[in-house]
Amino acid sequence: MRTETSSIDTGSSARISSGRLDPDRLSELAPLVFKAAAAGDRVARQMLDEMADEIVVTAAAAIRRLRVTTRDVHVVLGGGVSRSRDSRFMSRIRTGVAAVAPKAEIRRLEAPPVLGAALIGLDSIKAGPAAEARLRSALTH
């Protein structure tokens, strides 16, 4: 029987599968998986392919449910995974989404997610454009 080997720390894998890894720390593993995949690790690449496929399934479900398959809808990726510059990962997402919505455009969230919430807060107190500009500048640079 042939088994796959991986450069990913097997201790981390065991902690994930057994539920002993604090879920708040799970995001710390993404850069390690991307690095291992870039170095040719087949298990890491498979993990990234599966993650990309899950992103496609989620985006496709939303696109279909909203009935925007023929529109030039934006699919915005956020979080640490979306900051990856792994071309194969992004290509897999683009290809999968395009199969459902050919005009869709994949975009990466450049600002931290908290920016949207903060802007809503500023709107609610009628803070105005100057405050919004200061907030955007503080959170995106």
TAJO-V455263 format. One line per field, one symbol per residue. phi: phi as a letter, one per 30 degrees, with the letter a starting at -180 (. if undefined). Layout:
BEGIN
phi = ???
END
This chain:
BEGIN
phi = .cbdcbddeddddddddcidceedcedddedddddddddjddddddddddddddddedddddddddhbdccddccccbidddddcddddddddedddddcbecdbdbcddcdedeeddddddddchdjdddddddeddccb
END
